[in-house]
């Protein structure tokens, strides 16, 4: 069971992800997802299990409100992305006690970003939401994956150097996944 403090933190992380994307126009927002990847990864580490998925639901719901023309895609793609992050963090066994393994976290976020990038590019061009501009999508994909790698590194740094120690002394308990 998830306690209310961890749920509140995950909700705030979802709002931060939303704020980092809300001001960027589509498709540019697909390239600059470092904050979104970082906040979803932190939500997964703090809440455990489905933390990134929960934060992504908050993010996707808020994006759907301001980008009504892209509903339900904003919500669906965000939830898939959060689920991928949760799944890869568990699959790669990123957690090692209270610390995280930087390389595994970077790989988790890079793969999650690559997969969601390919899915969104394929679906949005297939249904005609976005024009087919191959060079633009290659650039978006490459920059997106690099953002995933950077987010993995930054998340690891934030978690291992700061949050691990702060959470030990606070009332928020670690969720081992």
Backbone torsions as a table, in degrees:
resi	resn	phi	psi	omega
1	UNK	NA	138.2	-178.7
2	UNK	-91.3	128.7	179.5
3	UNK	-80.1	162.0	-172.7
4	UNK	-65.7	-30.6	179.7
5	UNK	-67.6	-45.0	178.8
6	UNK	-67.2	-36.6	177.8
7	UNK	-64.8	-40.3	177.5
8	UNK	-64.1	-40.8	178.2
9	UNK	-64.2	-43.9	179.1
10	UNK	-63.2	-38.0	177.3
11	UNK	-63.2	-44.9	178.3
12	UNK	-63.3	-38.1	177.7
13	UNK	-65.1	-36.3	175.0
14	UNK	-63.9	-38.8	177.5
15	UNK	-66.9	-40.9	177.3
16	UNK	-61.9	-41.7	176.9
17	UNK	-60.8	-43.6	177.9
18	UNK	-59.6	-48.8	-177.7
19	UNK	-62.3	-31.3	179.8
20	UNK	-73.1	-23.9	-179.0
21	UNK	-101.3	-27.8	-169.5
22	UNK	-59.7	-33.2	-174.9
23	UNK	-88.2	-8.8	179.7
24	UNK	-94.2	136.4	178.1
25	UNK	-74.6	152.0	173.5
26	UNK	-77.0	136.6	9.1
27	UNK	-95.6	3.6	-178.2
28	UNK	-60.0	-34.1	-179.1
29	UNK	-61.9	-20.3	179.2
30	UNK	-73.1	-23.0	-179.4
31	UNK	-83.5	-31.1	-172.3
32	UNK	-109.4	74.6	-175.4
33	UNK	-113.4	17.1	-177.3
34	UNK	-58.7	-42.4	-179.6
35	UNK	-68.8	-41.0	179.0
36	UNK	-62.4	-47.2	179.5
37	UNK	-62.5	-42.4	179.5
38	UNK	-62.9	-46.8	-177.9
39	UNK	-67.9	-38.3	177.7
40	UNK	-66.2	-40.4	179.1
41	UNK	-65.0	-42.7	177.1
42	UNK	-62.3	-40.1	177.8
43	UNK	-62.0	-40.3	178.8
44	UNK	-64.5	-40.4	-179.1
45	UNK	-72.2	-38.4	-177.7
46	UNK	-75.2	-48.9	-176.2
47	UNK	-83.7	-32.4	-175.1
48	UNK	82.4	-177.7	176.2
49	UNK	40.5	-92.1	-174.0
50	UNK	-116.6	33.0	-178.9
51	UNK	-62.6	-44.2	179.2
52	UNK	-67.0	-36.8	178.7
53	UNK	-64.3	-43.4	178.6
54	UNK	-62.1	-48.5	179.5
55	UNK	-61.3	-35.0	179.9
56	UNK	-71.3	-29.9	175.2
57	UNK	-65.5	-43.8	177.4
58	UNK	-60.1	-49.0	180.0
59	UNK	-59.7	-49.9	-177.5
60	UNK	-64.0	-38.6	178.5
61	UNK	-64.7	-43.9	178.6
62	UNK	-66.2	-40.8	177.0
63	UNK	-63.3	-36.6	179.7
64	UNK	-63.9	-30.3	179.2
65	UNK	-70.3	-45.3	-176.5
66	UNK	-87.3	-15.7	177.6
67	UNK	-122.4	60.0	-175.3
68	UNK	-57.7	-29.7	179.4
69	UNK	-65.4	-21.3	-179.9
70	UNK	-103.6	7.3	176.1
71	UNK	-72.8	136.6	8.5
72	UNK	-96.0	8.5	-173.6
73	UNK	-63.0	-41.2	178.7
74	UNK	-57.6	-44.2	-179.5
75	UNK	-68.7	-48.4	-177.5
76	UNK	-62.8	-48.2	-178.5
77	UNK	-65.0	-37.3	178.7
78	UNK	-64.9	-43.7	-179.7
79	UNK	-66.5	-39.6	176.8
80	UNK	-61.6	-43.2	-179.6
81	UNK	-62.1	-46.9	177.8
82	UNK	-61.1	-41.2	178.7
83	UNK	-64.7	-39.9	176.8
84	UNK	-61.9	-44.0	179.8
85	UNK	-61.9	-48.4	177.5
86	UNK	-57.9	-45.3	-178.0
87	UNK	-63.8	-45.7	-179.2
88	UNK	-71.3	-33.3	176.4
89	UNK	-62.4	-40.0	176.9
90	UNK	-72.3	-45.4	-177.3
91	UNK	-61.2	-42.7	-178.3
92	UNK	-85.5	2.4	179.2
93	UNK	47.6	59.3	-177.0
94	UNK	-64.4	-37.3	-178.1
95	UNK	-76.6	135.5	173.9
96	UNK	-132.5	89.4	-172.6
97	UNK	69.7	-127.1	178.4
98	UNK	-91.7	-6.3	-179.9
99	UNK	-98.7	165.7	173.4
100	UNK	-119.7	150.8	178.5
101	UNK	-88.3	116.2	-172.3
102	UNK	-58.6	-49.9	-177.9
103	UNK	-60.6	-41.2	179.5
104	UNK	-68.9	-37.8	177.9
105	UNK	-67.8	-41.1	177.0
106	UNK	-61.3	-42.8	178.8
107	UNK	-65.0	-40.9	179.1
108	UNK	-59.4	-47.3	-178.1
109	UNK	-74.0	-35.2	177.3
110	UNK	-64.7	-44.9	178.9
111	UNK	-66.2	-43.0	178.3
112	UNK	-59.4	-43.8	-179.5
113	UNK	-67.3	-41.2	179.1
114	UNK	-62.8	-45.4	-178.0
115	UNK	-65.6	-48.2	-179.2
116	UNK	-67.0	-32.8	176.4
117	UNK	-61.7	-47.0	179.0
118	UNK	-64.2	-41.7	179.7
119	UNK	-62.7	-48.9	-176.7
120	UNK	-66.6	-41.0	178.4
121	UNK	-62.1	-47.2	-178.7
122	UNK	-61.7	-49.8	-175.6
123	UNK	-69.6	-45.3	-176.6
124	UNK	-67.0	-33.9	175.8
125	UNK	-76.8	-36.3	-178.4
126	UNK	-64.0	-39.0	-178.5
127	UNK	-94.3	2.4	174.0
128	UNK	85.1	13.9	176.1
129	UNK	-71.9	-30.9	-179.4
130	UNK	-128.6	145.0	177.8
131	UNK	-72.2	156.7	178.5
132	UNK	-84.9	107.0	178.1
133	UNK	-132.7	88.0	-171.9
134	UNK	-53.2	-43.5	-177.0
135	UNK	-64.5	-38.1	177.8
136	UNK	-62.3	-43.1	-178.0
137	UNK	-72.6	-30.6	174.2
138	UNK	-65.3	-44.8	178.6
139	UNK	-63.2	-45.8	178.8
140	UNK	-58.6	-44.7	-179.0
141	UNK	-62.8	-49.0	-178.0
142	UNK	-63.8	-48.5	-179.6
143	UNK	-65.2	-37.2	177.4
144	UNK	-61.6	-45.2	179.0
145	UNK	-65.1	-40.4	176.7
146	UNK	-62.5	-37.1	175.0
147	UNK	-63.3	-39.6	177.3
148	UNK	-62.0	-43.1	178.3
149	UNK	-63.6	-46.8	179.5
150	UNK	-62.1	-41.3	179.3
151	UNK	-63.5	-38.9	177.4
152	UNK	-62.3	-43.1	178.9
153	UNK	-64.9	-48.4	-178.6
154	UNK	-64.5	-39.8	177.7
155	UNK	-61.7	-44.2	178.7
156	UNK	-61.0	-44.3	179.1
157	UNK	-61.8	-49.0	179.7
158	UNK	-61.6	-45.4	-177.2
159	UNK	-67.5	-53.1	-173.5
160	UNK	-71.1	-34.8	-174.8
161	UNK	-93.1	-26.5	-173.5
162	UNK	-124.1	-57.4	-171.7
163	UNK	-67.3	-37.1	180.0
164	UNK	-54.9	-46.6	-178.2
165	UNK	-71.6	-39.4	-179.3
166	UNK	-68.7	-41.7	-178.1
167	UNK	-70.2	-28.4	177.1
168	UNK	-64.3	-34.2	-177.3
169	UNK	-93.1	-8.7	179.6
170	UNK	-94.1	-177.6	179.5
171	UNK	-87.5	-4.5	178.4
172	UNK	-82.2	122.4	-179.1
173	UNK	-89.3	148.2	175.3
174	UNK	-67.4	145.5	173.2
175	UNK	-111.4	111.0	177.8
176	UNK	-81.0	129.1	177.9
177	UNK	-119.1	NA	NA
